[in-house]
Amino acid sequence: MAASSRSARETKRRIQQMEAKRELRKEQEKRRKRDNILAAGAGTAVLILAVVLQLTVFSSNPTEEEYAAAQAGLTSPPATPSATPSATPTNAENIPKPETAAGKVFTGELVLNRGTLGVEFDGTKAPQAAAVFKSMADENFFAGTSCHRLTTAENFGVLQCGSTTGDGRADPDFTWGPLENTPADNKYPAGTIAVARGGDNAYSNGRQFFIVYKDTEIPADSAGGYTVVGKVTSGLDVVSNIAAAGLKPGGNPTDGPPVEPVTIDSFSLK
């Protein structure tokens, strides 16, 4: 009887061990699935963040709210400066009239600390934008400002200039519109000069502009594309050489400040 009792207890103990092992394997499997889901979610957030940061290259630098929104997995960050396209400028009294440039083509030079570019600004296609930049050139506004942002992706090559703060922050006291001469196919050929603006707002153009140094495609947002105001007529290799030098290390590998600081010595149009 005693031997039989011990045998029964041993059998019961083995059954309990087997059940415990099965439960442990089930829990481990659940944990692996949960970890995989979390890893996939993190990967998606990183991808969305990269896309968001890339598409905001012609806006002011992403705010903390925009960064948090991207990390949360939103398809786009809150627009800057407003969430919906504006119908009218907020400070029209500060903006030169488009009539001052309508029907005119201005030529001149953009002198960087890295070399000189010949430029042409077209008031026949973008009179409001040409009026704004002609006025700022006449005021010598750009002297000493920086070209703070460079992109070096395979199909996305631009140098953004005109930042007075050096970090790309927009000037809320100088915004204007409407959008003009935006490419229907979202393609910006090498040599294009276009106006930087905030996302999803046709009246968020400012003082910053970007130079396209290789054929680039920029998806339009809800407001449209980016105003093409002119082109580089000579010296585009200056920008290509800036791009070839690369970006400052430690940040986005294809989007950030040039490794060698780039500033504007002068900008003239006549």
WOPE-V247769 format. One record per backbone hydrogen bond with DSSP energy under -0.5 kcal/mol. CO is the residue of the C=O (numbers start at 1). NH is the residue of the N-H. If there is no record, write none. Layout:
co | nh
CO | NH
CO | NH
//
This chain:
co | nh
1 | 5
2 | 6
3 | 7
4 | 8
5 | 9
6 | 10
7 | 11
8 | 12
9 | 13
10 | 14
11 | 15
12 | 16
13 | 17
14 | 18
15 | 19
16 | 20
17 | 21
18 | 22
19 | 23
20 | 24
21 | 25
22 | 26
23 | 27
24 | 28
25 | 29
26 | 30
27 | 31
28 | 32
29 | 33
30 | 34
31 | 35
32 | 36
33 | 37
34 | 38
35 | 39
36 | 40
37 | 41
38 | 42
39 | 43
40 | 44
41 | 45
42 | 46
43 | 47
44 | 48
45 | 49
46 | 50
47 | 51
48 | 52
49 | 53
50 | 54
51 | 55
52 | 56
54 | 57
56 | 59
58 | 197
63 | 67
64 | 68
65 | 69
66 | 70
67 | 71
68 | 72
69 | 74
70 | 73
91 | 94
92 | 95
97 | 100
98 | 101
98 | 102
101 | 104
104 | 123
106 | 121
107 | 270
108 | 119
109 | 111
109 | 268
110 | 112
110 | 117
111 | 265
111 | 266
112 | 115
115 | 112
117 | 110
118 | 233
118 | 234
119 | 108
120 | 231
121 | 106
121 | 123
122 | 126
123 | 103
126 | 130
127 | 131
128 | 132
129 | 133
130 | 134
131 | 135
132 | 136
133 | 137
134 | 138
135 | 139
136 | 141
137 | 140
140 | 143
142 | 145
145 | 264
146 | 148
146 | 162
146 | 163
149 | 160
150 | 256
153 | 156
155 | 217
156 | 153
156 | 158
157 | 213
157 | 214
158 | 151
159 | 211
160 | 149
161 | 209
162 | 164
163 | 146
170 | 172
171 | 174
175 | 91
176 | 205
180 | 228
181 | 228
183 | 186
186 | 218
187 | 189
188 | 216
189 | 192
191 | 232
192 | 212
193 | 229
193 | 230
194 | 210
196 | 206
198 | 201
201 | 204
204 | 198
205 | 176
208 | 196
209 | 161
210 | 194
210 | 212
211 | 159
211 | 213
212 | 191
214 | 157
216 | 188
217 | 219
221 | 224
224 | 221
227 | 195
227 | 229
229 | 122
230 | 193
231 | 120
231 | 233
234 | 118
235 | 238
235 | 239
236 | 239
236 | 240
237 | 241
238 | 242
239 | 243
240 | 244
241 | 245
242 | 246
243 | 246
246 | 259
248 | 251
252 | 255
254 | 152
254 | 153
256 | 150
257 | 248
259 | 261
262 | 147
263 | 113
263 | 265
264 | 144
266 | 111
268 | 109
//
